[in-house]
């Protein structure tokens, strides 16, 4: 129906969202260590990214493109879950 993707296209999108999330983690780790020399900067990057992604998925895309809640939640999880896992496994 309108606004629904096939399973294959959904899986394809989520694989690239996951790859983007992992690339963001690598980039944020590099930037926080080489430019700020601080592990705290990494957590600030991750928190800012989660806030931005939440705003984008649950406000901007729903308002602009009438994105379905299911799609927004799945996108949010795919982007933010790797960041959350990293945060909770590395936070001291």
JORA-V38156 format. One record per residue. N is the residue number from 1. PSI is psi in radians with two decimals (none if undefined). OMEGA is omega in radians with two decimals (999 if undefined). NEAR is the number of other C-alpha atoms within 8 Angstrom. Layout:
n | psi | omega | near
N | PSI | OMEGA | NEAR
N | PSI | OMEGA | NEAR
This chain:
n | psi | omega | near
1 | -3.11 | -3.12 | 3
2 | 2.24 | 3.11 | 3
3 | 0.02 | -3.12 | 6
4 | 2.43 | 3.08 | 5
5 | 2.77 | 3.04 | 6
6 | 2.87 | -3.14 | 6
7 | -0.74 | -3.12 | 6
8 | -0.76 | 3.14 | 6
9 | -0.67 | 3.06 | 8
10 | -0.82 | 3.14 | 9
11 | -0.74 | 3.12 | 8
12 | -0.81 | 3.13 | 8
13 | -0.77 | -3.07 | 8
14 | -0.58 | 3.06 | 11
15 | -0.74 | -3.14 | 8
16 | -0.54 | 3.01 | 8
17 | -0.75 | 3.13 | 11
18 | -0.75 | 3.10 | 11
19 | -0.71 | 3.10 | 8
20 | -0.69 | 3.12 | 9
21 | -0.77 | 3.13 | 13
22 | -0.73 | 3.07 | 9
23 | -0.66 | 3.09 | 8
24 | -0.75 | 3.11 | 8
25 | -0.79 | 3.14 | 10
26 | -0.80 | 3.13 | 8
27 | -0.76 | 3.14 | 8
28 | -0.70 | 3.11 | 11
29 | -0.76 | 3.12 | 9
30 | -0.88 | -3.11 | 8
31 | -0.74 | -3.10 | 10
32 | -0.58 | -3.13 | 14
33 | -0.73 | -3.03 | 11
34 | -0.48 | -3.13 | 7
35 | -0.53 | -3.09 | 6
36 | -0.24 | -3.14 | 8
37 | 0.72 | -3.08 | 7
38 | 2.33 | 3.06 | 8
39 | -0.47 | 3.12 | 8
40 | -0.61 | 3.12 | 7
41 | -0.62 | 3.11 | 9
42 | -0.76 | 3.14 | 13
43 | -0.56 | 3.06 | 9
44 | -0.75 | 3.08 | 8
45 | -0.79 | -3.11 | 9
46 | -0.76 | 3.13 | 11
47 | -0.73 | 3.11 | 8
48 | -0.72 | 3.13 | 8
49 | -0.74 | 3.14 | 8
50 | -0.71 | 3.10 | 9
51 | -0.79 | -3.13 | 8
52 | -0.78 | -3.13 | 8
53 | -0.69 | 3.10 | 11
54 | -0.80 | 3.11 | 10
55 | -0.78 | -3.12 | 9
56 | -0.87 | -3.04 | 9
57 | -0.68 | -3.00 | 13
58 | -0.17 | 3.09 | 10
59 | -1.10 | -3.04 | 9
60 | -0.92 | -3.06 | 10
61 | -0.53 | 3.06 | 11
62 | -0.67 | -3.10 | 13
63 | -0.76 | -3.07 | 8
64 | -0.78 | -3.03 | 7
65 | 0.10 | -3.08 | 7
66 | 0.76 | 3.14 | 7
67 | 2.43 | 3.12 | 11
68 | 2.58 | 3.12 | 8
69 | -0.75 | -3.12 | 8
70 | -0.77 | -3.13 | 6
71 | -0.73 | 3.12 | 8
72 | -0.73 | 3.13 | 12
73 | -0.76 | 3.12 | 9
74 | -0.76 | 3.09 | 9
75 | -0.77 | -3.12 | 11
76 | -0.79 | 3.13 | 12
77 | -0.73 | -3.12 | 8
78 | -0.65 | 3.11 | 12
79 | -0.78 | -2.94 | 13
80 | -0.46 | -3.13 | 11
81 | -0.81 | 3.09 | 9
82 | -0.64 | 3.11 | 11
83 | -0.73 | 3.11 | 11
84 | -0.73 | 3.10 | 8
85 | -0.79 | 3.11 | 8
86 | -0.81 | -3.11 | 8
87 | -0.85 | -3.07 | 9
88 | -0.34 | 3.08 | 7
89 | -0.28 | -3.10 | 6
90 | -0.16 | -3.09 | 6
91 | 2.27 | -3.10 | 5
92 | none | 999 | 2
